[in-house]
């Protein structure tokens, strides 16, 4: 079963920035790109668990602030020679409001 949670408006997330949203499954990082695309990932780098929300957004990627791993905002996969993945969450917009999908499977992560 999918539960959609409202996480705020587009204007509440700076361009090339992120907002942390607490959920019953842990912290989620909701990112806004330069061209106003919105993505949601678990706020945890697959390498050493760094807070991706504190990273640098560029294109459709974020660079982890701890060890410079580049993570795709689209699929959560590490880029380049690094390997690993962080969970992604489906995002939907209703006007300027952002909603993130949580499913029962996140409870086991």
ChimeraX commands (.cxc) that place a marker at each C-alpha (Angstrom):
marker #1 position 0.00,0.00,0.00 radius 0.5
marker #1 position 1.32,3.43,-0.96 radius 0.5
marker #1 position 0.99,6.43,1.31 radius 0.5
marker #1 position 1.61,9.86,-0.22 radius 0.5
marker #1 position 2.97,12.46,2.19 radius 0.5
marker #1 position 2.97,16.17,1.47 radius 0.5
marker #1 position 6.47,17.58,2.01 radius 0.5
marker #1 position 5.93,21.26,1.16 radius 0.5
marker #1 position 5.96,23.55,-1.83 radius 0.5
marker #1 position 8.53,23.88,-4.58 radius 0.5
marker #1 position 9.45,27.34,-3.29 radius 0.5
marker #1 position 10.46,25.88,0.09 radius 0.5
marker #1 position 13.39,24.03,-1.49 radius 0.5
marker #1 position 16.15,26.24,-2.91 radius 0.5
marker #1 position 17.26,25.57,-6.47 radius 0.5
marker #1 position 20.23,23.18,-6.38 radius 0.5
marker #1 position 19.36,22.41,-2.77 radius 0.5
marker #1 position 17.50,19.96,-0.58 radius 0.5
marker #1 position 15.09,19.71,2.30 radius 0.5
marker #1 position 15.10,16.92,4.88 radius 0.5
marker #1 position 11.76,15.33,5.63 radius 0.5
marker #1 position 11.34,13.01,8.56 radius 0.5
marker #1 position 9.19,9.97,7.98 radius 0.5
marker #1 position 8.42,6.84,9.93 radius 0.5
marker #1 position 11.00,5.14,7.69 radius 0.5
marker #1 position 13.82,7.59,8.43 radius 0.5
marker #1 position 15.05,10.85,6.92 radius 0.5
marker #1 position 14.34,11.56,3.27 radius 0.5
marker #1 position 16.17,14.18,1.22 radius 0.5
marker #1 position 13.95,16.03,-1.27 radius 0.5
marker #1 position 16.07,17.74,-3.95 radius 0.5
marker #1 position 15.31,20.53,-6.43 radius 0.5
marker #1 position 17.46,20.85,-9.53 radius 0.5
marker #1 position 18.34,24.01,-11.45 radius 0.5
marker #1 position 15.45,23.37,-13.84 radius 0.5
marker #1 position 12.94,22.66,-11.01 radius 0.5
marker #1 position 12.87,18.88,-11.24 radius 0.5
marker #1 position 12.20,17.29,-7.84 radius 0.5
marker #1 position 13.64,13.99,-6.58 radius 0.5
marker #1 position 13.54,12.16,-3.25 radius 0.5
marker #1 position 16.19,9.82,-1.85 radius 0.5
marker #1 position 16.94,8.27,1.49 radius 0.5
marker #1 position 19.22,10.85,3.14 radius 0.5
marker #1 position 22.09,8.39,3.43 radius 0.5
marker #1 position 25.02,7.87,1.06 radius 0.5
marker #1 position 25.59,4.18,0.24 radius 0.5
marker #1 position 29.32,4.60,0.95 radius 0.5
marker #1 position 29.64,5.77,4.57 radius 0.5
marker #1 position 26.14,7.02,5.34 radius 0.5
marker #1 position 26.78,10.74,4.77 radius 0.5
marker #1 position 23.79,13.09,4.66 radius 0.5
marker #1 position 23.12,13.54,0.94 radius 0.5
marker #1 position 20.89,16.53,1.76 radius 0.5
marker #1 position 24.08,18.43,2.64 radius 0.5
marker #1 position 25.70,17.62,-0.72 radius 0.5
marker #1 position 26.08,19.65,-3.87 radius 0.5
marker #1 position 23.36,19.23,-6.51 radius 0.5
marker #1 position 24.55,19.36,-10.13 radius 0.5
marker #1 position 22.48,18.26,-13.09 radius 0.5
marker #1 position 20.46,15.24,-11.94 radius 0.5
marker #1 position 23.11,14.21,-9.40 radius 0.5
marker #1 position 24.20,15.04,-5.85 radius 0.5
marker #1 position 27.77,14.81,-4.54 radius 0.5
marker #1 position 28.06,13.44,-1.01 radius 0.5
marker #1 position 29.75,15.91,1.35 radius 0.5
marker #1 position 31.86,13.22,3.07 radius 0.5
marker #1 position 33.85,11.52,0.31 radius 0.5
marker #1 position 32.63,13.12,-2.94 radius 0.5
marker #1 position 30.66,10.15,-4.20 radius 0.5
marker #1 position 28.30,11.23,-6.97 radius 0.5
marker #1 position 24.79,9.78,-6.63 radius 0.5
marker #1 position 22.13,9.88,-9.35 radius 0.5
marker #1 position 18.96,11.61,-8.21 radius 0.5
marker #1 position 17.02,9.58,-10.77 radius 0.5
marker #1 position 17.87,6.07,-9.57 radius 0.5
marker #1 position 20.04,6.46,-6.45 radius 0.5
marker #1 position 23.01,4.69,-8.08 radius 0.5
marker #1 position 26.61,5.75,-7.44 radius 0.5
marker #1 position 28.23,7.11,-10.60 radius 0.5
marker #1 position 31.67,6.51,-12.13 radius 0.5
marker #1 position 33.81,3.78,-10.58 radius 0.5
marker #1 position 31.94,3.81,-7.26 radius 0.5
marker #1 position 29.29,1.17,-6.62 radius 0.5
marker #1 position 26.30,1.31,-4.34 radius 0.5
marker #1 position 22.76,2.58,-4.27 radius 0.5
marker #1 position 20.47,4.52,-2.00 radius 0.5
marker #1 position 16.69,4.14,-2.07 radius 0.5
marker #1 position 14.66,6.49,-4.25 radius 0.5
marker #1 position 11.08,7.55,-3.65 radius 0.5
marker #1 position 8.45,8.45,-6.21 radius 0.5
marker #1 position 7.55,12.16,-6.31 radius 0.5
marker #1 position 4.42,13.81,-7.66 radius 0.5
marker #1 position 3.49,17.46,-7.98 radius 0.5
marker #1 position 0.03,18.89,-7.46 radius 0.5
marker #1 position 0.37,22.47,-8.58 radius 0.5
marker #1 position 3.40,23.70,-6.60 radius 0.5
marker #1 position 2.96,21.18,-3.76 radius 0.5
marker #1 position 5.32,18.20,-3.54 radius 0.5
marker #1 position 4.21,14.72,-2.48 radius 0.5
marker #1 position 6.48,11.71,-1.84 radius 0.5
marker #1 position 5.29,8.09,-1.98 radius 0.5
marker #1 position 6.02,5.74,0.91 radius 0.5
marker #1 position 5.19,2.06,0.67 radius 0.5
marker #1 position 5.09,-0.73,3.22 radius 0.5
marker #1 position 8.32,-2.18,1.76 radius 0.5
marker #1 position 10.34,0.73,3.22 radius 0.5
marker #1 position 9.70,-0.67,6.71 radius 0.5
marker #1 position 12.10,-3.52,6.02 radius 0.5
marker #1 position 14.99,-1.28,4.84 radius 0.5
marker link #1:1,2 radius 0.2
marker link #1:2,3 radius 0.2
marker link #1:3,4 radius 0.2
marker link #1:4,5 radius 0.2
marker link #1:5,6 radius 0.2
marker link #1:6,7 radius 0.2
marker link #1:7,8 radius 0.2
marker link #1:8,9 radius 0.2
marker link #1:9,10 radius 0.2
marker link #1:10,11 radius 0.2
marker link #1:11,12 radius 0.2
marker link #1:12,13 radius 0.2
marker link #1:13,14 radius 0.2
marker link #1:14,15 radius 0.2
marker link #1:15,16 radius 0.2
marker link #1:16,17 radius 0.2
marker link #1:17,18 radius 0.2
marker link #1:18,19 radius 0.2
marker link #1:19,20 radius 0.2
marker link #1:20,21 radius 0.2
marker link #1:21,22 radius 0.2
marker link #1:22,23 radius 0.2
marker link #1:23,24 radius 0.2
marker link #1:24,25 radius 0.2
marker link #1:25,26 radius 0.2
marker link #1:26,27 radius 0.2
marker link #1:27,28 radius 0.2
marker link #1:28,29 radius 0.2
marker link #1:29,30 radius 0.2
marker link #1:30,31 radius 0.2
marker link #1:31,32 radius 0.2
marker link #1:32,33 radius 0.2
marker link #1:33,34 radius 0.2
marker link #1:34,35 radius 0.2
marker link #1:35,36 radius 0.2
marker link #1:36,37 radius 0.2
marker link #1:37,38 radius 0.2
marker link #1:38,39 radius 0.2
marker link #1:39,40 radius 0.2
marker link #1:40,41 radius 0.2
marker link #1:41,42 radius 0.2
marker link #1:42,43 radius 0.2
marker link #1:43,44 radius 0.2
marker link #1:44,45 radius 0.2
marker link #1:45,46 radius 0.2
marker link #1:46,47 radius 0.2
marker link #1:47,48 radius 0.2
marker link #1:48,49 radius 0.2
marker link #1:49,50 radius 0.2
marker link #1:50,51 radius 0.2
marker link #1:51,52 radius 0.2
marker link #1:52,53 radius 0.2
marker link #1:53,54 radius 0.2
marker link #1:54,55 radius 0.2
marker link #1:55,56 radius 0.2
marker link #1:56,57 radius 0.2
marker link #1:57,58 radius 0.2
marker link #1:58,59 radius 0.2
marker link #1:59,60 radius 0.2
marker link #1:60,61 radius 0.2
marker link #1:61,62 radius 0.2
marker link #1:62,63 radius 0.2
marker link #1:63,64 radius 0.2
marker link #1:64,65 radius 0.2
marker link #1:65,66 radius 0.2
marker link #1:66,67 radius 0.2
marker link #1:67,68 radius 0.2
marker link #1:68,69 radius 0.2
marker link #1:69,70 radius 0.2
marker link #1:70,71 radius 0.2
marker link #1:71,72 radius 0.2
marker link #1:72,73 radius 0.2
marker link #1:73,74 radius 0.2
marker link #1:74,75 radius 0.2
marker link #1:75,76 radius 0.2
marker link #1:76,77 radius 0.2
marker link #1:77,78 radius 0.2
marker link #1:78,79 radius 0.2
marker link #1:79,80 radius 0.2
marker link #1:80,81 radius 0.2
marker link #1:81,82 radius 0.2
marker link #1:82,83 radius 0.2
marker link #1:83,84 radius 0.2
marker link #1:84,85 radius 0.2
marker link #1:85,86 radius 0.2
marker link #1:86,87 radius 0.2
marker link #1:87,88 radius 0.2
marker link #1:88,89 radius 0.2
marker link #1:89,90 radius 0.2
marker link #1:90,91 radius 0.2
marker link #1:91,92 radius 0.2
marker link #1:92,93 radius 0.2
marker link #1:93,94 radius 0.2
marker link #1:94,95 radius 0.2
marker link #1:95,96 radius 0.2
marker link #1:96,97 radius 0.2
marker link #1:97,98 radius 0.2
marker link #1:98,99 radius 0.2
marker link #1:99,100 radius 0.2
marker link #1:100,101 radius 0.2
marker link #1:101,102 radius 0.2
marker link #1:102,103 radius 0.2
marker link #1:103,104 radius 0.2
marker link #1:104,105 radius 0.2
marker link #1:105,106 radius 0.2
marker link #1:106,107 radius 0.2
marker link #1:107,108 radius 0.2
marker link #1:108,109 radius 0.2
view
